[in-house]
């Protein structure tokens, strides 16, 4: 029997798939990771990413299940539009892909999407990329989602507070004459929605939280017993605005915030306020990311670097344990979103240290704030539903 360590998985490893691995003592088997927040850009923006390239990239990162955001063309706001995406998923995905339906028609925030028709195929409802600005619209969406047994997954952003900002409204922005995005633009919509959850009883999940106030609000809501969960992304846990460079690969929404915000997110991981880590994998073309902090598109790729980043910077630094990381990357998300594990697993060599080279990504996106960093962990194999999705 090979001496290989299993963490939180009962999957039976087919050792023949690993080929001539010299040292099995360094190998770890994990349950397939689950990312509830990715942008695979198809249909509509296949020059950025496709279901095929995105799912292959996910498998390379150890993921066997992802939930795709609905800011597409056409937006999956009715059954016909959703069917177009599902057809591509069925044809091209190498892992399990669960699409979101939009909360509002065309994600414009003016009328509800056809939530009844979408409920058959949508994992949940989100207008990610845009916040639902109207309190009345969000309340109606929550009531409808509750009646359908579905969750609202919210991008929380108050447009009136953005004022043209594109990085955190902090010391770096002031020192380099950049327009800032205030933390209030994130946490005030969360505060509003918590009141609506209390009123409607809707199941509610907050996307990509980035600031200390958001952590505090969600912690208190959970203590009250409200049906609320949240996610953050790897970059918010290991970087802050002091790490910014004048390069589009450091521009995402929400932005990298203050050191105190990052520290609050870490505490949120430790005490269970933050339920899961999602990548918000958001690929763009090289041209779209070549215009510095002010002109580049919002979004970075992350699905191929998430585990090495978090293992190196959190587990090896004794911030959290490896078992806790697997809960944050797989177990908790699957439980909250009712996503089965099936015969899914991923095998990693944790002794390998390698430099992040975007040219080696399987994603069409290349913009990562971790470019050039040396990280531990190399994915050797990912198996989804008993089939090889990635093999080195």
Backbone torsions as a table, in degrees:
resi	resn	phi	psi	omega
1	UNK	NA	133.6	179.1
2	UNK	-70.1	142.3	178.7
3	UNK	-86.9	87.3	-175.9
4	UNK	-128.1	134.5	-173.4
5	UNK	-90.0	130.1	176.5
6	UNK	-106.3	132.7	178.5
7	UNK	-120.6	112.2	174.6
8	UNK	57.1	32.7	174.5
9	UNK	-142.3	145.2	176.3
10	UNK	-108.2	8.6	-176.7
11	UNK	-63.0	143.9	176.2
12	UNK	-89.8	118.3	-175.0
13	UNK	-82.5	131.5	173.1
14	UNK	-87.1	97.7	-174.7
15	UNK	-63.8	-24.5	180.0
16	UNK	-63.7	-25.0	179.5
17	UNK	-71.0	-19.6	-177.3
18	UNK	-83.4	-11.8	178.0
19	UNK	68.1	-144.5	-174.8
20	UNK	-94.6	68.5	175.1
21	UNK	-77.7	126.4	-172.1
22	UNK	-70.8	-42.6	-171.7
23	UNK	-128.8	99.5	-179.6
24	UNK	-74.8	-13.0	-178.1
25	UNK	-65.0	-23.3	-178.2
26	UNK	-94.0	1.1	-174.5
27	UNK	-91.7	141.0	178.6
28	UNK	-127.8	138.8	175.2
29	UNK	-107.7	127.6	178.6
30	UNK	-121.2	156.5	169.5
31	UNK	-63.2	149.1	178.2
32	UNK	-54.6	132.0	-179.2
33	UNK	-68.5	158.3	-177.1
34	UNK	-133.8	119.4	-177.6
35	UNK	-114.1	115.1	-175.4
36	UNK	-90.1	11.4	-176.8
37	UNK	-149.9	88.6	175.8
38	UNK	-133.3	157.1	175.0
39	UNK	-118.6	107.4	178.9
40	UNK	-100.6	-0.5	162.4
41	UNK	67.3	1.3	-177.6
42	UNK	-122.3	131.7	9.2
43	UNK	-83.0	157.9	169.9
44	UNK	114.2	-34.3	-174.4
45	UNK	-138.5	47.9	-173.5
46	UNK	-68.2	-11.0	174.9
47	UNK	-72.7	-17.9	176.4
48	UNK	-89.1	-44.3	-176.8
49	UNK	-168.7	158.5	174.0
50	UNK	-128.5	167.0	174.3
51	UNK	-58.3	-40.4	-179.5
52	UNK	-65.2	-52.3	-177.2
53	UNK	-67.8	-39.0	179.8
54	UNK	-65.8	-42.4	-179.5
55	UNK	-70.3	-33.7	175.8
56	UNK	-67.0	-40.8	176.3
57	UNK	-62.5	-41.7	178.8
58	UNK	-60.6	-45.8	178.6
59	UNK	-61.2	-38.4	176.6
60	UNK	-61.4	-29.7	178.5
61	UNK	-89.4	2.3	178.8
62	UNK	93.7	6.3	-177.5
63	UNK	-90.7	138.6	175.8
64	UNK	-119.6	-2.3	176.6
65	UNK	-148.9	135.2	176.9
66	UNK	-140.2	156.9	173.8
67	UNK	-116.0	123.8	-173.4
68	UNK	-96.6	131.9	-176.9
69	UNK	-74.7	154.4	-168.1
70	UNK	-94.5	11.0	178.9
71	UNK	-79.3	74.3	-173.7
72	UNK	-124.2	-178.3	174.9
73	UNK	-137.7	106.7	4.3
74	UNK	-78.7	152.6	174.2
75	UNK	-65.5	134.4	177.4
76	UNK	-74.3	74.4	-178.7
77	UNK	-109.1	1.8	174.1
78	UNK	-150.8	170.9	-174.3
79	UNK	-63.0	-38.5	-178.8
80	UNK	-63.7	-45.8	179.7
81	UNK	-67.1	-39.6	177.7
82	UNK	-62.8	-38.2	-178.9
83	UNK	-61.1	-33.5	179.0
84	UNK	-63.5	-42.5	178.1
85	UNK	-68.8	-43.7	-178.8
86	UNK	-62.0	-34.4	178.0
87	UNK	-64.2	-41.7	178.4
88	UNK	-67.2	-41.4	178.4
89	UNK	-59.6	-47.4	-179.5
90	UNK	-59.8	-37.0	-176.4
91	UNK	-80.3	-39.7	-164.7
92	UNK	-116.2	-18.6	-173.6
93	UNK	-72.9	138.3	177.2
94	UNK	-100.6	-4.1	174.2
95	UNK	-132.1	-178.1	179.0
96	UNK	-80.4	123.4	-178.4
97	UNK	-119.9	123.1	-177.9
98	UNK	-114.7	113.0	-177.2
99	UNK	-82.7	145.8	169.1
100	UNK	-84.7	148.5	164.1
101	UNK	-94.9	152.7	179.9
102	UNK	-76.7	155.0	175.6
103	UNK	-75.2	-44.0	-177.0
104	UNK	-119.8	159.2	-179.8
105	UNK	-62.1	124.8	180.0
106	UNK	56.6	21.2	-178.3
107	UNK	53.4	33.0	-179.0
108	UNK	-95.0	-8.4	176.4
109	UNK	75.9	13.0	-173.8
110	UNK	-100.4	-39.7	176.8
111	UNK	-138.7	154.6	178.6
112	UNK	-68.6	148.7	170.9
113	UNK	-68.2	175.5	177.0
114	UNK	-81.0	73.9	-172.1
115	UNK	-64.6	-33.1	178.6
116	UNK	-60.1	-49.5	-178.8
117	UNK	-68.9	-35.3	-177.5
118	UNK	-72.7	-24.1	-172.1
119	UNK	-61.4	-20.8	-179.4
120	UNK	-71.0	-28.7	-175.0
121	UNK	-122.8	-14.2	-178.2
122	UNK	-83.6	133.8	177.3
123	UNK	-68.8	-31.9	178.0
124	UNK	-171.0	-173.1	-179.1
125	UNK	-120.2	133.4	180.0
126	UNK	-151.6	149.4	168.6
127	UNK	-110.3	35.1	-172.0
128	UNK	-50.8	142.0	-171.6
129	UNK	101.1	-22.7	177.4
130	UNK	-142.8	140.3	173.1
131	UNK	-86.0	145.3	173.7
132	UNK	-76.4	111.4	-171.1
133	UNK	-78.3	-30.9	-174.9
134	UNK	-87.4	125.8	176.0
135	UNK	-62.7	-40.8	179.7
136	UNK	-62.9	-41.0	179.7
137	UNK	-64.8	-42.7	179.5
138	UNK	-66.1	-39.0	177.7
139	UNK	-63.0	-43.7	177.8
140	UNK	-62.6	-39.3	178.9
141	UNK	-64.5	-41.7	179.6
142	UNK	-64.3	-42.0	179.6
143	UNK	-63.6	-42.5	178.8
144	UNK	-66.8	-45.1	179.9
145	UNK	-60.3	-41.6	178.7
146	UNK	-61.7	-41.3	-179.5
147	UNK	-65.0	-24.9	-179.2
148	UNK	-95.4	-3.0	-177.4
149	UNK	71.0	30.8	-178.2
150	UNK	-116.8	164.4	-177.9
151	UNK	-103.9	146.9	169.2
152	UNK	-93.8	126.3	-179.4
153	UNK	-115.5	108.3	-163.3
154	UNK	-104.8	128.6	163.5
155	UNK	-85.4	109.8	-172.8
156	UNK	-98.8	107.8	-176.8
157	UNK	-155.5	122.7	178.9
158	UNK	-93.6	108.9	-173.0
159	UNK	-61.0	-34.2	-175.9
160	UNK	-67.1	-15.1	-179.0
161	UNK	-99.6	-2.7	-174.9
162	UNK	-74.6	-45.0	174.6
163	UNK	51.4	41.2	176.3
164	UNK	75.9	9.7	-178.5
165	UNK	-72.6	158.4	-178.1
166	UNK	-146.3	-8.3	166.4
167	UNK	-134.1	175.1	-178.7
168	UNK	-61.5	141.1	178.7
169	UNK	-79.0	73.8	-175.9
170	UNK	-135.2	-157.6	-174.6
171	UNK	-63.6	-40.2	-179.0
172	UNK	-64.4	-42.7	-180.0
173	UNK	-61.2	-42.4	-180.0
174	UNK	-66.5	-43.4	-176.0
175	UNK	-69.1	-27.0	-175.1
176	UNK	-113.5	12.6	175.1
177	UNK	59.0	44.6	175.7
178	UNK	-103.9	154.7	175.7
179	UNK	-81.6	131.6	-173.6
180	UNK	-102.4	155.4	173.0
181	UNK	-106.0	120.6	-178.0
182	UNK	-77.3	153.4	178.5
183	UNK	-65.5	-27.9	179.3
184	UNK	-58.1	-30.3	-179.4
185	UNK	-63.9	-21.2	176.8
186	UNK	-95.5	-49.7	-169.1
187	UNK	-81.1	-23.7	176.7
188	UNK	-66.6	-42.6	173.3
189	UNK	-62.5	-34.3	176.3
190	UNK	-63.9	-43.8	178.0
191	UNK	-59.2	-44.6	177.4
192	UNK	-59.2	-47.2	-175.4
193	UNK	-68.7	-32.0	175.9
194	UNK	-61.2	-39.6	176.1
195	UNK	-61.9	-38.8	180.0
196	UNK	-71.3	-35.4	175.3
197	UNK	-63.2	-42.4	177.9
198	UNK	-60.4	-36.8	-177.2
199	UNK	-78.6	-39.8	-171.7
200	UNK	-98.6	-24.9	-175.2
201	UNK	76.5	16.8	-179.1
202	UNK	-71.8	146.3	169.8
203	UNK	-74.8	130.8	-167.0
204	UNK	-139.9	136.3	179.9
205	UNK	-133.1	134.2	-177.7
206	UNK	-101.5	129.1	178.5
207	UNK	-76.5	152.0	165.6
208	UNK	25.8	62.3	177.6
209	UNK	-70.4	147.2	-172.3
210	UNK	-136.2	-6.5	-173.8
211	UNK	-130.3	159.3	-173.8
212	UNK	-63.5	-34.5	-179.8
213	UNK	-64.9	-36.6	177.7
214	UNK	-63.6	-42.7	178.1
215	UNK	-59.3	-45.6	-177.0
216	UNK	-64.8	-43.7	179.1
217	UNK	-61.4	-44.3	-177.8
218	UNK	-70.5	-37.5	177.2
219	UNK	-58.7	-45.9	-179.4
220	UNK	-67.8	-37.5	178.8
221	UNK	-64.8	-39.1	177.9
222	UNK	-66.6	-40.6	179.3
223	UNK	-62.0	-28.0	177.9
224	UNK	-77.2	-15.3	179.6
225	UNK	95.1	11.6	179.2
226	UNK	-71.4	151.4	-176.8
227	UNK	-83.5	77.6	-174.6
228	UNK	-136.5	137.6	173.1
229	UNK	-133.7	171.7	178.9
230	UNK	-154.6	167.8	177.6
231	UNK	-132.2	159.5	163.3
232	UNK	-134.3	176.1	-176.5
233	UNK	-115.6	158.0	-177.1
234	UNK	-52.9	-42.2	-174.6
235	UNK	-64.7	-31.3	179.0
236	UNK	-72.7	-21.7	-177.9
237	UNK	-86.1	-24.8	-173.2
238	UNK	-122.4	-1.6	178.5
239	UNK	-135.4	158.1	170.5
240	UNK	-142.2	-174.7	-171.9
241	UNK	-70.7	-9.6	173.3
242	UNK	-73.2	-14.6	178.7
243	UNK	-90.7	-3.4	-176.1
244	UNK	-61.9	146.3	171.1
245	UNK	-128.5	162.2	-179.1
246	UNK	-78.8	65.9	-173.7
247	UNK	-150.1	139.2	-177.8
248	UNK	-61.9	-18.1	-179.7
249	UNK	-73.7	-2.7	175.4
250	UNK	-107.6	11.8	-176.8
251	UNK	-107.7	118.0	177.8
252	UNK	-146.3	167.9	-178.8
253	UNK	-129.8	119.3	0.4
254	UNK	-67.5	164.8	-174.8
255	UNK	-83.2	167.7	169.0
256	UNK	-63.3	127.3	-174.6
257	UNK	-106.4	-158.1	-173.1
258	UNK	-73.9	160.3	176.6
259	UNK	-56.1	-38.8	-179.8
260	UNK	-64.9	-32.2	175.7
261	UNK	-68.2	-44.5	178.4
262	UNK	-60.2	-42.6	179.7
263	UNK	-63.8	-37.2	178.1
264	UNK	-67.3	-36.6	176.6
265	UNK	-64.0	-41.3	177.2
266	UNK	-60.3	-44.4	177.9
267	UNK	-63.2	-36.0	177.0
268	UNK	-64.5	-34.4	173.9
269	UNK	-64.4	-46.1	-173.4
270	UNK	-66.5	-37.5	-175.5
271	UNK	-95.9	3.5	175.2
272	UNK	88.0	2.3	176.3
273	UNK	-62.3	-43.2	176.3
274	UNK	-91.2	120.6	-171.0
275	UNK	-85.2	-31.1	-172.3
276	UNK	-155.6	160.9	174.6
277	UNK	-111.4	122.3	177.0
278	UNK	-118.3	150.6	-171.6
279	UNK	-83.4	-24.9	-167.8
280	UNK	50.7	43.0	177.9
281	UNK	-55.7	113.9	-171.9
282	UNK	-135.4	81.8	-177.0
283	UNK	-75.3	146.0	173.2
284	UNK	-135.9	168.8	176.7
285	UNK	-71.1	161.3	178.6
286	UNK	-59.6	-39.2	-179.9
287	UNK	-63.6	-41.4	-178.4
288	UNK	-66.7	-23.4	-179.2
289	UNK	-103.6	11.6	-173.5
290	UNK	-101.5	9.7	-170.5
291	UNK	-111.1	31.3	176.1
292	UNK	70.0	-170.3	-179.0
293	UNK	-70.1	-36.3	-175.5
294	UNK	-77.9	-38.3	-171.2
295	UNK	-102.1	-14.0	-176.9
296	UNK	-74.8	157.1	174.4
297	UNK	-68.1	148.6	174.4
298	UNK	-70.7	134.5	171.5
299	UNK	128.9	139.4	176.6
300	UNK	-131.2	158.6	176.0
301	UNK	-86.9	155.5	-176.4
302	UNK	-160.4	-5.1	-171.2
303	UNK	-74.8	-19.4	179.4
304	UNK	-94.2	-11.5	-178.9
305	UNK	-112.7	-8.1	-170.7
306	UNK	-56.6	-53.9	-176.8
307	UNK	-64.4	-48.9	178.5
308	UNK	-58.6	-39.8	178.2
309	UNK	-61.0	-49.9	-174.5
310	UNK	-73.0	-36.6	177.0
311	UNK	-65.1	-45.2	-177.2
312	UNK	-69.2	-45.4	-169.7
313	UNK	-94.2	-17.2	178.4
314	UNK	-113.7	-49.7	-177.2
315	UNK	-72.8	-51.1	-178.4
316	UNK	-68.2	-20.4	175.8
317	UNK	-92.6	8.4	175.8
318	UNK	61.4	31.7	174.6
319	UNK	-80.9	-46.2	172.8
320	UNK	-136.4	167.0	178.3
321	UNK	-87.6	165.5	176.3
322	UNK	-62.2	-39.1	178.8
323	UNK	-63.4	-40.5	176.8
324	UNK	-63.8	-39.4	179.1
325	UNK	-62.0	-40.7	179.7
326	UNK	-66.2	-36.4	174.2
327	UNK	-60.3	-42.6	-176.7
328	UNK	-71.9	-26.2	-178.1
329	UNK	-97.7	-14.7	-174.5
330	UNK	-143.1	-65.3	-168.4
331	UNK	-57.7	-49.7	-174.1
332	UNK	-67.3	-40.6	179.8
333	UNK	-65.2	-43.5	179.9
334	UNK	-62.3	-39.5	-179.9
335	UNK	-67.1	-46.7	-176.4
336	UNK	-67.3	-39.6	-176.1
337	UNK	-98.5	7.1	178.3
338	UNK	54.1	49.2	179.0
339	UNK	-104.7	116.0	-176.0
340	UNK	-69.3	154.0	177.5
341	UNK	-85.7	-35.6	-178.1
342	UNK	54.8	-150.7	178.8
343	UNK	-93.8	68.1	-176.0
344	UNK	-117.3	134.7	172.8
345	UNK	-159.6	163.9	177.1
346	UNK	-138.1	140.2	-176.3
347	UNK	-112.9	128.9	-177.3
348	UNK	-127.3	145.0	168.3
349	UNK	-99.7	108.7	-175.0
350	UNK	-85.3	-2.8	178.9
351	UNK	-87.9	-15.7	-176.8
352	UNK	-79.0	130.0	175.0
353	UNK	-112.7	125.8	-177.6
354	UNK	-141.8	153.9	-179.0
355	UNK	-85.3	137.6	178.7
356	UNK	-69.2	116.2	-179.7
357	UNK	-123.4	103.3	-177.6
358	UNK	-57.3	-24.7	179.0
359	UNK	-65.3	-16.3	179.5
360	UNK	-95.7	-1.0	179.1
361	UNK	-67.8	149.4	171.1
362	UNK	-88.5	-18.8	172.8
363	UNK	-66.8	151.2	173.2
364	UNK	-74.2	-20.0	177.7
365	UNK	-81.2	148.3	-178.1
366	UNK	-127.0	-9.1	-172.6
367	UNK	-81.8	106.7	177.9
368	UNK	-134.3	135.8	176.0
369	UNK	-69.6	-9.6	-177.7
370	UNK	-97.0	8.1	179.7
371	UNK	-54.5	130.5	177.7
372	UNK	87.3	-11.2	-179.7
373	UNK	-77.0	146.4	177.7
374	UNK	-96.1	121.5	-173.9
375	UNK	-129.5	151.1	176.7
376	UNK	-89.5	143.4	174.7
377	UNK	113.3	124.7	178.5
378	UNK	-133.5	125.4	178.5
379	UNK	-77.2	126.4	179.2
380	UNK	-102.1	-30.6	-172.8
381	UNK	-159.0	138.1	170.7
382	UNK	-132.7	127.1	-178.6
383	UNK	-118.7	126.6	179.9
384	UNK	-122.3	126.2	-178.7
385	UNK	53.5	35.3	178.2
386	UNK	80.3	1.5	-179.0
387	UNK	-115.2	144.8	-179.7
388	UNK	-69.5	120.2	177.2
389	UNK	-99.7	-30.0	175.0
390	UNK	-149.8	139.8	175.0
391	UNK	-145.4	132.1	-177.2
392	UNK	-63.1	NA	NA
